[in-house]
Amino acid sequence: MSRSEAVTVTLARGDITRQKADALVNAANSSLLGGGGVDGAIHRRGGPEILAACRDLRASKYGKGLPTGGAVATTAGRLDAKWVIHTVGPVWSGAEDRSELLASCYRESLRVAAELGARTVVFPAVSTGIFGWPMDDGARIAVRTVLAEAAPPVEEVRFVLFDAHAYIEFEEALAAQG
């Protein structure tokens, strides 16, 4: 059995902060202190507990911030989840291939989720917003990495896409993987 056979991958359109799961993945910036897009939404809806936990991480292990491609967990605060897994995606560059850094966001988030014992993990389309990653390529990298890397205890990975364009690109990427 391949790793992905034990894991169900699904798509949903909507607001990631409204999802119920063991772990929600936050497309964070390296400061871990909130920002725009998914990061801002998770911090706003999750409440001050998430920011406090991120400040503690900055005061201890991540004084210079979380490196691109890395992942770390905090409380989920007021979200309908046990944990938020923060990952820092790369900024798109036409001059430099940063695909491995984007794949690392998904791989490292799954590693952290497994260490926590999370059975359900919800991802946004990391780096495809303000970081400028083309949605079709971001979807391909996300789906390919999750199918290759997801393993028990994770049972379900759900990509929650904010708009129809993102949903269609992820749907096509998933179909292409068979």
Contacts in CASP RR format, 6 or more apart in sequence:
PFRMAT RR
TARGET T0000
AUTHOR 0000-0000-0000
METHOD contacts of the structure
MODEL  1
MSRSEAVTVTLARGDITRQKADALVNAANSSLLGGGGVDGAIHRRGGPEI
LAACRDLRASKYGKGLPTGGAVATTAGRLDAKWVIHTVGPVWSGAEDRSE
LLASCYRESLRVAAELGARTVVFPAVSTGIFGWPMDDGARIAVRTVLAEA
APPVEEVRFVLFDAHAYIEFEEALAAQG
3 147 0 8 1.000
3 148 0 8 1.000
3 149 0 8 1.000
3 150 0 8 1.000
3 151 0 8 1.000
4 146 0 8 1.000
4 147 0 8 1.000
4 148 0 8 1.000
4 150 0 8 1.000
6 151 0 8 1.000
6 152 0 8 1.000
6 155 0 8 1.000
7 146 0 8 1.000
7 150 0 8 1.000
7 151 0 8 1.000
7 152 0 8 1.000
7 154 0 8 1.000
7 155 0 8 1.000
7 156 0 8 1.000
7 157 0 8 1.000
8 155 0 8 1.000
8 156 0 8 1.000
8 157 0 8 1.000
9 143 0 8 1.000
9 146 0 8 1.000
9 147 0 8 1.000
9 150 0 8 1.000
9 156 0 8 1.000
9 157 0 8 1.000
9 158 0 8 1.000
9 159 0 8 1.000
9 174 0 8 1.000
10 156 0 8 1.000
10 157 0 8 1.000
10 158 0 8 1.000
10 159 0 8 1.000
11 158 0 8 1.000
11 159 0 8 1.000
11 161 0 8 1.000
11 167 0 8 1.000
11 170 0 8 1.000
11 171 0 8 1.000
11 174 0 8 1.000
12 19 0 8 1.000
12 158 0 8 1.000
12 159 0 8 1.000
12 160 0 8 1.000
12 161 0 8 1.000
13 160 0 8 1.000
13 161 0 8 1.000
13 162 0 8 1.000
13 163 0 8 1.000
13 164 0 8 1.000
13 166 0 8 1.000
13 167 0 8 1.000
14 160 0 8 1.000
14 161 0 8 1.000
14 162 0 8 1.000
15 41 0 8 1.000
15 160 0 8 1.000
15 162 0 8 1.000
16 24 0 8 1.000
16 38 0 8 1.000
16 41 0 8 1.000
16 42 0 8 1.000
16 122 0 8 1.000
16 124 0 8 1.000
16 160 0 8 1.000
16 162 0 8 1.000
17 24 0 8 1.000
17 41 0 8 1.000
17 42 0 8 1.000
17 44 0 8 1.000
17 45 0 8 1.000
17 46 0 8 1.000
17 79 0 8 1.000
18 80 0 8 1.000
19 80 0 8 1.000
19 81 0 8 1.000
19 122 0 8 1.000
19 158 0 8 1.000
19 160 0 8 1.000
20 80 0 8 1.000
20 81 0 8 1.000
20 120 0 8 1.000
21 80 0 8 1.000
21 81 0 8 1.000
21 118 0 8 1.000
21 120 0 8 1.000
21 121 0 8 1.000
21 122 0 8 1.000
21 156 0 8 1.000
21 158 0 8 1.000
22 81 0 8 1.000
22 82 0 8 1.000
22 83 0 8 1.000
22 113 0 8 1.000
22 116 0 8 1.000
22 117 0 8 1.000
22 118 0 8 1.000
22 119 0 8 1.000
22 120 0 8 1.000
22 121 0 8 1.000
23 73 0 8 1.000
23 76 0 8 1.000
23 81 0 8 1.000
23 82 0 8 1.000
23 83 0 8 1.000
23 84 0 8 1.000
23 85 0 8 1.000
23 109 0 8 1.000
23 112 0 8 1.000
23 113 0 8 1.000
23 116 0 8 1.000
23 118 0 8 1.000
23 120 0 8 1.000
23 121 0 8 1.000
23 122 0 8 1.000
24 42 0 8 1.000
24 76 0 8 1.000
24 79 0 8 1.000
24 81 0 8 1.000
24 83 0 8 1.000
24 84 0 8 1.000
24 85 0 8 1.000
24 122 0 8 1.000
25 71 0 8 1.000
25 84 0 8 1.000
25 85 0 8 1.000
25 86 0 8 1.000
25 87 0 8 1.000
25 109 0 8 1.000
25 121 0 8 1.000
25 122 0 8 1.000
25 123 0 8 1.000
25 124 0 8 1.000
25 126 0 8 1.000
26 38 0 8 1.000
26 39 0 8 1.000
26 42 0 8 1.000
26 84 0 8 1.000
26 85 0 8 1.000
26 86 0 8 1.000
26 87 0 8 1.000
26 124 0 8 1.000
27 37 0 8 1.000
27 38 0 8 1.000
27 39 0 8 1.000
27 87 0 8 1.000
27 89 0 8 1.000
27 124 0 8 1.000
27 125 0 8 1.000
27 126 0 8 1.000
27 127 0 8 1.000
27 129 0 8 1.000
27 131 0 8 1.000
28 34 0 8 1.000
28 39 0 8 1.000
28 66 0 8 1.000
28 86 0 8 1.000
28 87 0 8 1.000
28 88 0 8 1.000
29 35 0 8 1.000
29 39 0 8 1.000
29 88 0 8 1.000
30 65 0 8 1.000
30 66 0 8 1.000
30 67 0 8 1.000
30 68 0 8 1.000
30 88 0 8 1.000
31 58 0 8 1.000
31 65 0 8 1.000
32 54 0 8 1.000
32 57 0 8 1.000
32 58 0 8 1.000
32 62 0 8 1.000
32 65 0 8 1.000
32 66 0 8 1.000
32 72 0 8 1.000
32 86 0 8 1.000
33 51 0 8 1.000
33 54 0 8 1.000
33 55 0 8 1.000
33 58 0 8 1.000
34 40 0 8 1.000
34 43 0 8 1.000
34 51 0 8 1.000
34 54 0 8 1.000
35 43 0 8 1.000
36 130 0 8 1.000
37 129 0 8 1.000
37 130 0 8 1.000
38 124 0 8 1.000
42 50 0 8 1.000
42 79 0 8 1.000
42 84 0 8 1.000
43 50 0 8 1.000
43 51 0 8 1.000
45 78 0 8 1.000
45 79 0 8 1.000
46 76 0 8 1.000
46 77 0 8 1.000
46 78 0 8 1.000
46 79 0 8 1.000
46 84 0 8 1.000
47 77 0 8 1.000
47 78 0 8 1.000
49 75 0 8 1.000
49 77 0 8 1.000
49 78 0 8 1.000
50 74 0 8 1.000
50 75 0 8 1.000
50 76 0 8 1.000
50 77 0 8 1.000
50 84 0 8 1.000
53 74 0 8 1.000
53 75 0 8 1.000
54 74 0 8 1.000
54 86 0 8 1.000
57 66 0 8 1.000
57 72 0 8 1.000
57 74 0 8 1.000
58 65 0 8 1.000
61 72 0 8 1.000
62 72 0 8 1.000
66 72 0 8 1.000
66 86 0 8 1.000
66 87 0 8 1.000
66 88 0 8 1.000
67 88 0 8 1.000
68 88 0 8 1.000
68 89 0 8 1.000
68 90 0 8 1.000
68 101 0 8 1.000
69 87 0 8 1.000
69 88 0 8 1.000
69 89 0 8 1.000
69 90 0 8 1.000
69 101 0 8 1.000
69 102 0 8 1.000
69 104 0 8 1.000
69 105 0 8 1.000
69 108 0 8 1.000
70 87 0 8 1.000
70 88 0 8 1.000
70 104 0 8 1.000
70 105 0 8 1.000
70 108 0 8 1.000
71 85 0 8 1.000
71 86 0 8 1.000
71 87 0 8 1.000
71 105 0 8 1.000
71 108 0 8 1.000
71 109 0 8 1.000
71 111 0 8 1.000
71 112 0 8 1.000
72 85 0 8 1.000
72 86 0 8 1.000
72 112 0 8 1.000
73 83 0 8 1.000
73 84 0 8 1.000
73 85 0 8 1.000
73 86 0 8 1.000
73 112 0 8 1.000
73 116 0 8 1.000
74 83 0 8 1.000
74 84 0 8 1.000
74 86 0 8 1.000
75 83 0 8 1.000
75 84 0 8 1.000
76 82 0 8 1.000
76 83 0 8 1.000
76 84 0 8 1.000
77 84 0 8 1.000
81 122 0 8 1.000
82 116 0 8 1.000
82 118 0 8 1.000
83 113 0 8 1.000
83 116 0 8 1.000
83 118 0 8 1.000
85 109 0 8 1.000
85 112 0 8 1.000
85 113 0 8 1.000
85 121 0 8 1.000
87 105 0 8 1.000
87 106 0 8 1.000
87 108 0 8 1.000
87 109 0 8 1.000
87 126 0 8 1.000
88 105 0 8 1.000
89 101 0 8 1.000
89 102 0 8 1.000
89 105 0 8 1.000
89 126 0 8 1.000
89 127 0 8 1.000
89 131 0 8 1.000
90 98 0 8 1.000
90 101 0 8 1.000
90 102 0 8 1.000
90 127 0 8 1.000
90 131 0 8 1.000
90 133 0 8 1.000
91 98 0 8 1.000
91 127 0 8 1.000
91 131 0 8 1.000
91 132 0 8 1.000
92 98 0 8 1.000
92 127 0 8 1.000
92 131 0 8 1.000
92 132 0 8 1.000
92 133 0 8 1.000
92 134 0 8 1.000
99 137 0 8 1.000
99 141 0 8 1.000
102 126 0 8 1.000
102 127 0 8 1.000
102 133 0 8 1.000
102 138 0 8 1.000
102 141 0 8 1.000
102 142 0 8 1.000
103 141 0 8 1.000
103 144 0 8 1.000
103 145 0 8 1.000
105 126 0 8 1.000
105 127 0 8 1.000
106 123 0 8 1.000
106 126 0 8 1.000
106 141 0 8 1.000
106 142 0 8 1.000
106 145 0 8 1.000
106 146 0 8 1.000
106 149 0 8 1.000
107 145 0 8 1.000
107 149 0 8 1.000
109 121 0 8 1.000
109 123 0 8 1.000
110 121 0 8 1.000
110 146 0 8 1.000
110 149 0 8 1.000
110 150 0 8 1.000
110 151 0 8 1.000
110 154 0 8 1.000
110 157 0 8 1.000
113 121 0 8 1.000
113 154 0 8 1.000
114 151 0 8 1.000
114 152 0 8 1.000
114 153 0 8 1.000
114 154 0 8 1.000
117 153 0 8 1.000
117 154 0 8 1.000
118 153 0 8 1.000
118 154 0 8 1.000
119 153 0 8 1.000
119 154 0 8 1.000
119 155 0 8 1.000
119 156 0 8 1.000
120 154 0 8 1.000
120 155 0 8 1.000
120 156 0 8 1.000
120 157 0 8 1.000
120 158 0 8 1.000
121 150 0 8 1.000
121 154 0 8 1.000
121 156 0 8 1.000
121 157 0 8 1.000
121 158 0 8 1.000
122 157 0 8 1.000
122 158 0 8 1.000
122 159 0 8 1.000
122 160 0 8 1.000
123 142 0 8 1.000
123 146 0 8 1.000
123 157 0 8 1.000
123 158 0 8 1.000
123 159 0 8 1.000
123 160 0 8 1.000
124 159 0 8 1.000
124 160 0 8 1.000
124 161 0 8 1.000
124 162 0 8 1.000
125 135 0 8 1.000
125 138 0 8 1.000
125 139 0 8 1.000
125 142 0 8 1.000
125 159 0 8 1.000
125 161 0 8 1.000
125 162 0 8 1.000
125 166 0 8 1.000
125 170 0 8 1.000
126 133 0 8 1.000
126 138 0 8 1.000
126 142 0 8 1.000
127 133 0 8 1.000
127 138 0 8 1.000
128 134 0 8 1.000
128 135 0 8 1.000
128 138 0 8 1.000
128 139 0 8 1.000
128 166 0 8 1.000
135 165 0 8 1.000
135 166 0 8 1.000
135 169 0 8 1.000
136 169 0 8 1.000
136 172 0 8 1.000
136 173 0 8 1.000
138 169 0 8 1.000
138 173 0 8 1.000
139 166 0 8 1.000
139 169 0 8 1.000
139 170 0 8 1.000
139 172 0 8 1.000
139 173 0 8 1.000
140 173 0 8 1.000
140 176 0 8 1.000
142 159 0 8 1.000
142 170 0 8 1.000
142 173 0 8 1.000
143 159 0 8 1.000
143 170 0 8 1.000
143 173 0 8 1.000
143 174 0 8 1.000
143 176 0 8 1.000
143 177 0 8 1.000
144 173 0 8 1.000
144 177 0 8 1.000
146 157 0 8 1.000
147 177 0 8 1.000
150 157 0 8 1.000
159 170 0 8 1.000
161 167 0 8 1.000
161 170 0 8 1.000
END
